Amino acid sequence: MNSIERHEKIKQLLEEHQDMQVKELAREFKVSEMTIRRDLHFLEKQGSVELFFGGVRKRAAYSPISMFNEREGVNYDAKRKIARKASELFLEGHHIYIDTSTTLTLLVRLIPDMKMSVVTNSLSVVMELVSRKNIDLYVAPGLYLDQYGGSFDYATVEYLKNFHFDEAFFGTSAIDPAYGITASKEIEMVVKKAVMRQSDRCYLLCDHTKLGKKHFFKMNDICDFDALYIDDEIDKESLHKIKEMTQVVVCE
């Protein structure tokens, strides 16, 4: 059976079972789990399936976060590289914050089977983690904004002030070496600043297409982050400038 036939058969199986484990599919097709994962990543990019830790489910025809999830396909390979490298930061027993971002949604799928506490305002992150028994999941309240796929208002800010984070992971749609990190809405800036004040270490994850972009509201300087995780298509000039401000982890 070639890969195309296997892809079709996987979709048929998910029609019957709704979700399956990677190891189940490997046994079904008599191939390695690595081969199945490659198949599933291909189908995920097509929008046919949704991955979760150790398995896959049929993608719903409609979801309140469907528009947000469609963005995962944009620069998907770059985002996967970033998520894979940043997942090395996860530590047993830590208390972490996860921002709203398609890259961060990919990141949480790579959280290993360990005990930790996660606070988030991202609906897609909640959907990924809600069935993970080892994770204590705290969901920030507030007004849901489709643009971000999460809750952003002053109730969100007040709630997040109650926590201390070992690590906080942020995404951005605009980063510029001269202007720093900017936000398109004031409340996005306010929420993220509040989290940074509560965090020991802050990491920024974004792909190279966000470089050179600026929004109206200044959130932070690049030097306020402990490290920037970015894919290997970053241009040399930007890389040199940002390295003068913070650690840069180029993800290949």
N, C-alpha and C positions, 0 to 999 in steps of 0.2 A: 504494500500500500504506500503510495507516494504522499507527500505533504498535503497536496491539494485535496486528495481523497480523505486524508485524516482530518483536515479542517472541517470538511462537510460532515463527517461522522461525529466529530466532537459537538458540533451545533445540534445534530440530531439527538445525541445523548442528553444534552442540556435541555432540549425540549421535553424530554421524558422525565428527567430527574431534577431539573431546575438548578442544582449545583452539584459539583463533584470535586473530589480531592485530586491533586496532581498524581499522587501515587496510584489512585484507582485508574486513572486514565493511562498511566504508564503500563499497568498490568493488562488493561484492556487491549492496548495496541502492541504490546510486547516490544516497547522501546524504552529508552532511558527517560528519567524524569527531566533531564536537561533538554531532551528533544521535545517533550511535552510543553515545557516552559517556553521554548521558542515558538511553538505552535500557538500557545495562549497569548503571548505578547503580540504576535501577528494579528490574531483575531481581536485583541483589545484595541489595537490601532485602527482596525476596521470599524470598531464600534459595536461588534457583535456580542462581546462578553465583558464582564467585569471581574477583575481579579481580586481576591482577598488572600490573607495569609494562608498558604498551603493549598489553595483551591481556586475554583472559578465558578461563576454563576452566569446564567443567561442575563443579558442586559435587558432591563425593563423597557417596554415600548415608550413609556412616559414616566418621568420622575420629576419631582419639584426641583431637582438640581441637574436636569438633563442639559440645559443650556450651558451651565458651568462645566459639566463633565466633557462637553464637546471640545472645550479648549485644550483638554489633555492631548489631543491629537496634533496640536500645533507645536512644532519643535519637540516632538515626543522623545526622539532619541537623545537629544541634549538634556531634557528633563530627567530621563531615566539615569543617565550618567551621573548627574548631580545628586539625585536621590540615593543612588547606590553608594556613592562615596560618603555622603552625609550620614547615612545609616550607621556608619562605624562609630558615631558619637553616642549612640544609645547605651546606657548603662543600667544595670539592675538596680531597682529601688529608687531611681531618680524621679523627680517631679518636673515635668516639662510642659511648655506651652507650644501649641501648634497653631500658626496663623492660617488665614484663608489664602490658598494658592494651589494651582493645579500641580505644581512641582511638589508641594508639601503633601498633597493627597497621595502622590506616588511614593513619597517618603514613608508615610505611615504604614503603607502596605508592606514595607520591609522591616518593620519593628519585629525583632526576634521574640521567641516565646519566653518572655521574662516578665517579672513583676515590676510595674511602674505606674505612676499616676500621670494622666494626661488631662490638661485643661485646654479647651479650644472653643472658638466661636464659629468654626467652620462646619457647615452641614455635611459636606462630603467626608470630612474627617470623622465626624460622628457616625456616619453610615458605615465607614470602614472598620471602626473600632468597637461598635456596640456589642458585637458577639464575642469579643476577646475577653475571656474570663480572668486573665491575669492582670488586666489593665483596669485601674480605677479611673473612670471617665467622668469628667466634670464639664458640663456644657454651659457656656456663658449665655445669659439671656439677652434680650434686646430685639430691636427692629431688624427683620431679615431684609437684606439688600441683595437683590438678584445679581447686581453688577459684581459683587464680591463672593456670593455664595455663602454668606454668613451673617451673623448678627452684629450690628454696629449702631449703638446709641449710648447715651450717658448711663443707662442701666448696666450696659456691658462694662463700661469703665469702672463703675462702683463695685461691681461683682469681682472684677479682676484684681482690685486692690486688696482683696482678702487672701491672696496667695503669695508664696515665695517660690520662685522657680530656679532649679539648678541650671536648666538650659531653656532658652526660648528660640524657636525657629520661625523666621519671617520670610515672606515672599515680597516682591515688589514689581510694579509695572514700569518703574522709572528710576534709573540710577545714572548719575552723571558725576565724573570725577571732580568737577568744579562745584556743582550745586548740591551734591549728596543725594539723599533718598527723598523723593517727593511723593505726595499723595494727591489724588484727584478730588477727594472730599475731606473736609475738615475733620469729620468724625473718625475717619480712618487714621488720620494723623494722631488724634487724641487717644484713641484706643491703643495704638501701637506704642506710643510714648509711655503710656501707663504701664504696659507690660514690661517694657525695658527697664523701668525704675524698680521693678519687682524681681529682676532676673540677675543671677550671678554671671551667666555667659549668654551672649546673644549672637546668633548666626543668621546670616542673610543668604538665601538661596535664590538664584535667578539665572536664566539663560542669557546668552550674549545679545539677543534681540532687544533686551531692555536697556542696554547701554546707550547713553547719549540722549535719553528721553527725560523730559522734565514736566512736572505737573505744578499746580498753583501753590499747594501747601507744602512747606518744608517740614519733613519728619525728623530726620537725623543726618548727621555727617557720617561718611563712610567709616571714619575712625571710631565711631561709637560701637561698632560691631567687632566682635572678637575674630571673626573670619568671614570672608565672602567665598561661597562655593559657586563656581561658574563653569560652564562647559569649555572645551578646548578650542572653540571658535572665537574666543575673545581676541581682539586685535592687540598687537604688541604695544602700541602706544598707551592704550587704556590700561593694559596689564601693568605696565611700568608705573603709571601714575597711581593706580590703586594700591600697588605694593608699598608705596611710600606712606600709605594711610592705615593699612591693616593687613593681616595675613590673607593671602589669596590661595585658595585650593582649586587648582585647575583640574577638572574632572574629565578623564579620557575614557 
